[in-house]
Amino acid sequence: INILRNKNTKKKIIKPLVLFLILTPFFIILFWPYLWENPIEHFLYVIKSSSSHSLEIYNYYLGQHIFSTDPPWHYSLVWISISTPLFYIILFSFGFIFILQRTMKRWLKTENNNSFINFWRGNKELQDLVFFSTFLIPILVSIYFGSVSYDGWRHLYFIYPSFLLISILSLHLIKVIFFRRKNNYIYLLCIILIAPTAFWMYKNHPFQYVYFNLLAGKNFNEKFEMDYFGVSNKNVLEYIIAKEDKKVRIYNLSTTDLNLSKKILKKEMRGRITVVGDIKNADYITNNYRDWYGKLKPTKSMIPKDFKILYEIKVDDVPINTIYKKSKEILN
């Protein structure tokens, strides 16, 4: 399109374009070990399997278990809204509306069907339009085709850089319009507004991935998935082993696989843990509140009466993983 806009820049544009087309597949293969053995065949296999992938599980969304293959149209939009800092969302909204309004004005002023001439002015506006498109188009495509979605909006995380770049554009506009020569003030304001999020991440480390803003409400555990991958399972296993000097049998009430977490423990720890499939044979029960089958609600899990809470990992006073220990008093 740039070549059509200005034929005098043809030589300047073609060289980097060709370089881009050569280096892109090179770096894709370099940083994707699965492709090393057979780049073309393996790449085609990945594309095919990704397009037909449909793990039939349930997601916990707005207080209900919904089927992963049939998410509501607003699924990703809600997740983006509740799991992104409000400061970023406000900046993004302002920048998004600005680009949309400017693009519509450019489009309405096009003449003689030469839209490539007036659709944007200069490389900066083109760059903004690229960020705008790479954010909006994937969301619209996923909504239109009802794409399979598991656990939040992780399948669309690749659009987050575009989200942030639109937010940065908004910050630049605010600086130009309201602060001009007083740049220090806007920097100070940004630090003040970002500080609560930074402190929250420090406070909740290493579980800061379970983040919800004010839009999610206080009882976010009753409405949304939390530690859906069971990342905290490793921590609870380490906690149990630290409390015991013998081998232990552990049952996981949720549907994440404790054996995966066990594999990344130290060898000495792994040898002292047996993951059991029957809750009656367990010394401990763990629960990271993830249920693929849509039977249990995060706040109403079925725990035998002879088990008591030993320890809980909490984020914003909400448990994301709980350890239950069989009561000795009851056993006796």
N, C-alpha and C positions, 0 to 999 in steps of 0.2 A: 504493500500500500504506500509506503514511503517512496518507493521508486516511481510509482504512478503520480504521486504528488509533486515530485521534483526529480526529473530525469538527470539533472546535473549532479545529483548525489549518488547516481547508480553505482559507480566504482567504489565509493566509500562504504556503501551498504552491502554489496554482494560479497566482498571479502570476509567481513565478520559473520555474515549469514552462513556462508559455506563452512567457515571454521566452527561455528556453533553446531551445524548439522553433523560434522565429523566428530567433534569432541563429546557431544551429548551421549551417543551410544557407547563411546569409549569409556566414559566415566560411569555410566550405568552398569556396564559389565565389570569394571574394576571394583566397584563398591558393592557388588551383589554376587557373593561367592557361589550361589546356586547356579549362576549362568556360566561359570568358568568352564565346566566340562563340555557343555553343548549350548552355546548362547542362544541361538535362534529357536531350537526345539524347546528348550526349557522356558524361554520367555513366552512363546506361544501357549505352552501348557499353563503357565501362571495366569495369563489373560483369560483363557478358557475356563479354568477352575474358579477364578474370581467372579466371572460373570454368572456362573451357574451355582455359586455357593449359597446354600440355604440351610444353615444349622437351625433346626426347629426347637427353639427354646423360648422361655418367657422373659420379658423385661419388666422390672417394677417401675411404673411410670404414673405419676399423679395419683398414687394410692391404689393402683390396680395392676394386676399382672396382664400384660398384653403380649400377643404372639409376635416374635421377632420378624416374621415374614410379612406381617401386616401392620406396620406402625402407622399411627395417625399422621396426617400431613404436617402437623405442627411439632412433631417429635424433636427434630434437630433444632428448630428455632427456639423452643422452650429450653432445651438443654444449654444452648449457647447463652441464653439470657440469664440463666440461674447459676452458671458455673464460670462466668467471666466477671472480673471486678467491675463494679458499677462505673468507676471513673473511665475505664476503657470503653465501656458501652456507650456512655454519654459522648465521648470524643468521636467514636465510630459513627454514631447516629448523625451527628452534625456533619462529618465529612462525607458520609454516604449521601445525605440529602443534597449537599453542595454539589457533588459530582453528578448526581442524577439531574438536578436542575440545570446545571451548566451544559450537560450533554443534550438535554431536550431542547435547550435554546439553540445550540449549534445545529441540531438536526432540523429544526423548524426554519432555519435561515439558509439551508442548502439550496443551491440553484442549479438548474440544468442537470440534475441527477449526479452531479459531481460531489457526492457526499464525502468522498475521501479527501476533498480539498478543505472543507469547512467543518468537518466533524470534530476536529480538535486543532488547537493552535500550539505548535511547538511540542518538543519532546516531553516536557513536564506534564502537559495535559494528556498526552498519549500514555505516559507512565501511569497516571491516575486512572485512566480508563482501563488499562490492563489489570490493575489491582482490583478495580470495581468488578470487572468481568470474571476474574479468577475467583472472586469471593461469591458472587451472585449465581453464576451459571451452575456450579456443582450443586448448590442447594436446590435450585429450581429443577434440575434433572432428577435429583434424589426424590423430590416431592412428586414430580410427574410420574415417575416409574415406580413409586412406592418401594424404593430400594430397601433391602434387608438392613436393619440396624440393630446392633447389639450394644448394650451398656453405654448409654449416653450418646455423645456425638463423636466418638473416637474415630469413626470411619471418615469423618470430614475434618480431622485435625489439620490436614494439609492446606486448608483455606485460612488458617489462623494467621500466618504471616501477612496475607493480604488484608485481613481484618486490622492488624496492628499498623500496617503502612497507611491505610485510610485514616486511622486514628491519629497518626503522626501528621498527616496532611491537615487534619482538623486543628491540631495543636499549633501548626505553623500559621494557619489562618487566624487563629485567636491571637497569636503573638503580633501578627501584622496589623490586625484591626484594632486591638485594644491596648497593646503594650508598646509597640513600635520600638522606641529607644530604651525602654525599661525591661530589657531581657532578663535581668537578674530576678525580677519579681515573678515572672512566669516560671523560671527554673525553681525558685523557692516554693511557689504554689504547687508545682508538680511533685516536688519532694514531700510536701505536707500531705498531698492526696494519695501518694503511693505508699507512704510510710506505714499506714495501718495494715495494708496487704502484706508488705515485707515483714512486719512484726508478726503477723498471723502465721506466715510461712515458717518463720524462725521458731515460733512457739510450738507449732504442730509438727515440726520435722521429726521423723521422716514420713509422716502421714499427711503431708500438705496436699497430696493429690485428691483428697476427699474435701474439696472446696465448694462451698455454696455461698452465694451472696444473699443480701437481704430479701431479694425477690423470691427465694425458695422458702422463706418462712423459718420459724424456729424449729418446728418438727419435721425437718427435711427427711429424716430417716423413715417417716411414715408415708412419704410420697415418692422417693427416688432411690435408685441404686446408690450404694456407697462404695465399699471396697469390693467391687464386682470381680476383680481378678484375684482376690485373696492375697494381695501383696503382704498384708500384715500377718499372714499365717506363719511365715518364717519367724517373726518376732514372738508369737505366742508359743511356738514349739521351743524356742530358746529359753523362754521364761519357765516353761514346765520343767525342762531338763535341769535348769539352774536350781529348782526347788527339790529335785529328786536325786537320790543316790543309787537308784535301781532302774531296771527297765520299766517302761510304762506303755500302756495300751491307750491309744487316742482315737476317738471317733469324731468325725467332723459332721455337724448337723447340716451345714450348707453344702452346696453342690460343687464347690471348688475342690480341687484335688490336693489333699495334704501331702501326697507322695511327691508332687512336684516341688513343694516347699522343702520337704525332707531332703531332696537331692542336693540342695545348695547349702545344707548344713555341713559342719565339720564332720569328718569321718567318725570320730568318737561319739558324737551326738547321734548320728544316724543309726548306729548300732544299738542305741538304747531306746529307740522309738519303734513301736509297731502300730501301724495304722489299721484299725479294725473296721469291718463292715457291719458289725452288729453292735448296737448301742449297749446291749446288755453285757457285753464283754469288756467294756471300756472302763479305764480308771479316770480318764478325763474326757470332757467333751469340749470341742471348740466350735465357734459359730461366727462366721463373718457375714451373715445375713444375706446370702445369695442363694436364690432358689430357681434353678432352670425350669422346674416342673410346674411352677405356679401354684403350689399347694400351701406354703407357709408365708405369712406376712412377716416382715422384719421385726415387728414388735410383739408377735404372738407365736414364738417358736415353742415347740413341744419338748420340754426338758423333764426327765424322770424326777420324781420327788426326792430321791436319795442323792441328788446332785445339787451342790450349792455354788454360787458364784465365787471364784477365787480371784480373778483379775479381769479388768476390762481396759482395752485401748479405746480412748475417747477422742473425739474431735468436736469442739464446741459443746462439750458435755453430753455428746451423743455417742454411745458405744458403737464402734465399727467392727470390733472383734471381742468376743467374750470367752473366757475359760471357765468351765464348770468342773469341780472336783467331787468325786464320790465321797459322801460324808462318812467319816469313821464312826461317828456316834450311831448312825443308822445301821451301819454294817455290824456293829457289836450288839 
